[in-house]
Amino acid sequence: MRGLSLLTLAALPAASLAFAPAASIQQQQRLTTLSAIVTGPNGKAASSKEEDLALTCEIIMAAIGSSDANDGVVDDDDAAAPATPAAATLEAAPEEQPKKKKKKKKKTPPPEEVVMDISKLDIRIGTILEAWEHEDADKLFCEKIDMGEDEPRTIATGVRAYYNVEDLVGRKVCVLANLKTRKLMGFPSHGMVLCASKDDKVVFVEPPADAANGERVACEGFVGEAATENQVGKKKILDKVFPDFMTDGEGVVTYKGIPLTAGGGQLVSSLADAEVAKKMVVWYYFMPDFGGNGGDTWDMVFTDFMTDEEGVSKHEGDLLTVGSNKCVGESGLAI
């Protein structure tokens, strides 16, 4: 029986490799030693079949389950072994979140360049229905003008030095319609009646007799949608268009030499080679900023009212402003 046990124990190193393929060389050596010296409990040799069997089981279990936590074998020791710092770091590390793809911002196309020409001005034909003298401004007429709209427009015009009330009622006129309403000495004026001026003379621009109220004035080669009231002011369209707004040698109103038309004919003036609308711009833009007690005040103000070489408006050399903006015009122009 003892011989059988020793033979069995001699085969244990091979058996241990079958149970624990990852065992180290040191463990194999230990198993060989155990198989050569068989002892029972307390170091005594096995004296019975039961002790021999128990000793055999002890050797097998020692070979299988004695690996430490770093031997690559999953056993009880591994489960109880404390985690190494590297393992703890791996366990503590949070799961990597997938990176969110950044949405590419759509490039805003550059705004289209707006060509500033007479097509941006909305000039309409109208008929003066009523006219009266402004109570507080000796140079202004107040008018109601039929322009083919639901209600007549109220417009103030600074021509009292050149016309009488009787000259205005029933007259066909040309009105620059896409201007914001402004109060001229307290009177709400929504638009500008076009006039030609030369030296000390100011006259109305006259449309053809067959032109209908509300008809838009045309200029060949300059076609397009008119600017809004806000755009006219913000983009300073009048400053860019009016320098080329003139009458020719025969009194025909032109833009860059091309006649303006309405109905079946051309817009005309009794003044040849004259500026168009420039004096009216003065009334429209600067009148709200002055008080006054009549014509004497205005004559005194405009005596020294000029633009400098850069086109900045000044009175007796002092800068004129509206709010925080400079008043500007054509350089060297007497206003």
C-alpha positions in Angstrom: 0.0 0.0 0.0 2.8 2.4 0.9 4.5 1.6 -2.4 1.3 2.4 -4.3 1.1 5.7 -2.5 4.7 6.6 -3.3 4.1 5.7 -7.0 1.0 7.9 -7.0 2.9 10.8 -5.5 5.7 10.5 -8.0 3.2 11.2 -10.7 1.9 14.3 -9.0 4.1 16.9 -10.7 2.6 15.9 -14.0 -0.8 16.0 -12.5 -0.2 19.4 -11.1 0.7 20.7 -14.5 -2.6 19.4 -15.9 -4.6 21.1 -13.1 -2.5 24.3 -13.1 -0.8 25.0 -16.4 0.4 28.5 -15.3 2.2 27.3 -12.2 5.7 28.6 -11.7 9.0 26.6 -11.7 9.3 27.1 -8.0 6.0 25.4 -7.4 7.0 22.5 -9.6 10.1 22.1 -7.5 8.1 22.2 -4.3 5.8 19.5 -5.6 8.7 17.3 -6.5 10.0 17.6 -3.0 6.6 16.8 -1.5 6.3 13.7 -3.6 9.8 12.4 -2.5 9.2 12.8 1.2 5.8 11.6 2.3 4.9 12.4 5.8 1.7 12.4 7.7 0.3 14.9 10.2 2.8 16.6 12.4 5.7 15.4 10.2 5.2 11.7 10.9 5.0 9.2 8.1 1.6 8.1 7.0 0.7 5.0 9.0 -2.6 4.0 7.5 -4.6 4.1 4.3 -6.7 7.0 5.5 -3.6 9.1 6.4 -2.1 8.2 3.0 -5.2 9.4 1.2 -5.4 12.6 3.2 -1.7 13.3 2.6 -2.3 12.8 -1.2 -5.2 15.2 -1.2 -3.1 17.8 0.7 -0.3 17.6 -1.8 -2.7 18.0 -4.8 -4.5 20.9 -3.2 -1.2 22.6 -2.4 -0.1 22.3 -6.0 -3.3 23.7 -7.4 -4.3 26.5 -4.9 -1.0 27.9 -3.6 -0.3 30.4 -6.4 0.0 34.0 -5.3 -2.0 36.9 -6.7 0.6 37.5 -9.4 0.9 34.0 -10.9 -1.8 34.4 -13.5 -4.0 31.7 -11.9 -7.5 32.6 -10.7 -7.9 31.0 -7.3 -8.8 31.9 -3.7 -5.6 33.7 -3.0 -6.2 35.9 -6.0 -9.7 36.8 -4.9 -8.4 37.8 -1.5 -5.3 39.5 -2.7 -5.3 43.3 -2.5 -5.4 45.1 -5.8 -2.2 46.5 -7.0 -1.9 50.3 -7.5 -2.0 49.8 -11.3 -5.2 47.7 -11.0 -6.7 50.3 -8.6 -6.0 53.0 -11.1 -7.6 51.1 -13.9 -10.7 50.4 -11.8 -11.0 54.0 -10.8 -10.5 55.4 -14.2 -13.9 56.6 -15.7 -15.0 55.3 -19.0 -14.0 57.5 -21.9 -17.0 59.4 -23.3 -17.2 59.6 -27.1 -16.1 63.0 -28.3 -18.9 65.1 -29.6 -18.4 66.3 -33.1 -18.4 70.1 -33.4 -21.0 71.4 -35.8 -19.4 73.4 -38.5 -20.7 76.9 -38.6 -22.2 77.8 -41.9 -20.4 80.7 -43.4 -22.6 83.7 -44.0 -22.3 84.9 -47.5 -21.2 88.5 -47.8 -24.0 90.9 -48.4 -24.5 91.9 -51.9 -23.2 95.3 -52.8 -26.0 97.8 -53.2 -25.5 100.1 -56.1 -26.5 103.6 -55.2 -28.2 105.3 -58.1 -31.5 107.0 -58.9 -33.3 103.7 -58.9 -33.1 103.8 -55.1 -35.3 106.9 -55.1 -39.0 106.5 -55.2 -40.1 109.6 -57.1 -43.9 109.7 -57.6 -46.3 112.0 -59.3 -48.8 113.9 -57.2 -51.3 116.8 -57.2 -51.5 119.5 -54.5 -55.0 119.4 -53.1 -54.6 122.0 -50.3 -51.9 124.5 -49.4 -51.5 127.0 -46.5 -48.8 129.1 -44.9 -47.0 127.6 -41.9 -47.8 129.5 -38.8 -44.3 129.5 -37.3 -42.0 129.5 -40.4 -42.2 132.3 -42.9 -40.5 130.3 -45.6 -42.7 127.2 -45.4 -45.9 126.1 -47.1 -47.9 123.2 -45.7 -49.6 121.0 -48.3 -51.9 118.0 -48.8 -50.8 116.0 -51.9 -52.8 113.3 -53.7 -50.2 110.6 -54.6 -52.7 107.8 -55.4 -52.6 106.5 -51.9 -55.4 105.9 -49.4 -54.8 109.3 -47.8 -53.2 112.5 -49.1 -49.7 113.1 -47.8 -48.8 116.1 -45.7 -45.6 117.8 -46.9 -43.9 121.1 -46.1 -42.1 122.9 -48.9 -39.8 126.0 -48.4 -40.9 128.0 -51.4 -43.0 130.9 -49.9 -40.4 133.4 -51.2 -41.1 132.2 -54.8 -44.8 131.2 -54.9 -48.2 132.2 -53.6 -50.7 129.8 -52.1 -52.8 130.2 -55.3 -49.9 129.0 -57.4 -49.8 125.6 -55.5 -53.4 124.3 -55.4 -54.1 122.0 -58.3 -50.5 121.9 -59.4 -48.9 118.6 -60.4 -45.6 118.0 -58.7 -42.9 115.3 -58.3 -42.5 114.0 -54.8 -39.6 112.0 -53.4 -41.7 109.6 -51.5 -39.4 107.2 -49.6 -38.4 109.6 -46.9 -39.2 109.2 -43.2 -41.8 111.6 -41.7 -40.1 114.6 -40.1 -41.6 117.5 -38.2 -40.6 120.8 -39.8 -41.3 123.4 -37.2 -43.9 121.1 -35.7 -45.6 120.1 -39.0 -45.3 116.4 -40.0 -43.8 116.3 -43.5 -43.7 112.9 -45.2 -41.7 113.4 -48.4 -40.1 116.1 -50.4 -41.4 118.1 -53.4 -38.7 118.4 -56.0 -37.5 121.8 -57.1 -34.7 123.1 -59.3 -32.5 125.9 -58.0 -30.0 128.2 -59.6 -28.5 131.4 -58.1 -31.4 132.9 -56.1 -34.2 131.2 -58.0 -36.2 128.1 -57.0 -38.9 126.5 -59.2 -41.0 123.4 -59.1 -39.9 120.4 -61.3 -42.9 119.8 -63.6 -44.2 116.4 -64.7 -46.0 115.7 -68.0 -49.6 116.7 -67.9 -50.7 113.1 -68.7 -48.7 111.5 -65.8 -51.1 109.9 -63.3 -51.0 110.5 -59.5 -48.9 107.7 -57.9 -47.0 106.9 -61.1 -43.3 106.3 -60.5 -40.8 108.4 -62.4 -38.4 106.4 -64.5 -34.8 106.8 -65.8 -33.7 104.6 -68.7 -30.9 102.2 -67.7 -31.6 102.6 -64.0 -34.2 100.0 -63.0 -34.6 98.5 -59.6 -36.6 98.4 -56.4 -36.6 101.7 -54.4 -34.8 101.7 -51.0 -36.8 101.8 -47.8 -37.2 105.0 -45.8 -34.6 103.8 -43.3 -32.1 102.9 -46.0 -32.3 106.3 -47.6 -31.1 107.9 -44.3 -28.7 105.2 -43.1 -26.9 104.7 -46.4 -26.9 108.4 -47.3 -28.4 107.7 -50.6 -29.3 111.4 -51.3 -25.7 112.4 -50.8 -24.6 109.9 -53.5 -27.4 110.5 -56.0 -28.1 114.3 -55.9 -24.7 115.5 -57.3 -25.7 113.9 -60.6 -29.3 115.2 -60.4 -29.5 118.2 -62.7 -31.4 120.0 -65.5 -29.7 120.2 -68.9 -29.3 123.1 -71.2 -33.0 122.9 -72.2 -34.3 122.5 -68.7 -34.9 118.7 -68.9 -34.4 117.0 -65.6 -31.6 114.4 -65.9 -29.6 111.9 -63.9 -26.1 111.5 -65.2 -27.3 113.1 -68.4 -30.3 110.7 -68.9 -33.8 112.3 -68.9 -36.3 111.4 -66.2 -39.7 110.4 -67.6 -43.3 109.9 -66.6 -46.5 109.5 -68.5 -45.7 110.2 -72.1 -43.0 112.8 -71.6 -40.0 114.2 -69.7 -39.7 116.0 -66.4 -38.8 119.7 -67.0 -38.0 122.9 -65.2 -37.9 126.5 -66.3 -34.3 126.7 -65.1 -31.6 125.3 -67.4 -28.3 123.9 -66.0 -29.7 124.0 -62.5 -29.4 121.8 -59.5 -32.3 119.6 -58.5 -33.5 119.1 -54.9 -30.4 120.3 -53.1 -32.0 123.3 -51.5 -35.0 121.1 -50.5 -32.6 118.8 -48.7 -31.6 121.7 -46.5 -35.2 122.2 -45.4 -35.9 118.5 -44.9 -32.8 117.8 -42.8 -31.9 121.0 -41.0 -35.3 122.8 -40.3 -36.2 120.6 -37.3 -33.0 121.7 -35.5 -33.7 125.4 -35.5 -36.3 127.5 -33.7 -37.1 130.9 -35.1 -39.5 133.7 -35.3 -39.9 134.0 -39.1 -38.0 135.0 -42.2 -35.6 137.4 -40.5 -34.2 134.6 -38.4 -33.8 132.3 -41.4 -32.1 135.0 -43.5 -29.6 135.6 -40.7 -28.9 131.9 -40.1 -28.3 131.0 -43.8 -26.0 133.9 -44.4 -23.0 132.0 -43.0 -24.4 128.5 -43.5 -21.7 126.6 -45.6 -20.1 123.2 -46.1 -16.3 123.1 -45.8 -13.8 121.4 -48.2 -14.7 118.0 -46.7 -18.4 118.5 -47.1 -19.1 119.0 -43.4 -21.9 121.6 -42.7 -21.0 124.5 -40.5 -22.5 127.8 -39.4 -20.0 130.6 -38.9 -17.4 127.9 -38.8 -19.1 125.9 -36.1 -19.9 122.2 -36.7 -23.5 121.3 -37.3 -24.7 118.0 -35.9 -28.0 116.1 -35.7 -27.8 113.9 -32.5 -24.3 112.5 -32.6 -23.9 112.7 -36.4 -22.3 115.4 -38.5 -24.4 117.1 -41.2 -22.6 116.6 -44.4 -23.1 117.6 -48.1 -21.2 118.5 -51.2 -17.9 120.2 -50.4 -17.9 124.0 -50.8 -21.7 124.3 -51.2 -23.4 127.4 -50.1 -26.6 126.4 -48.4 
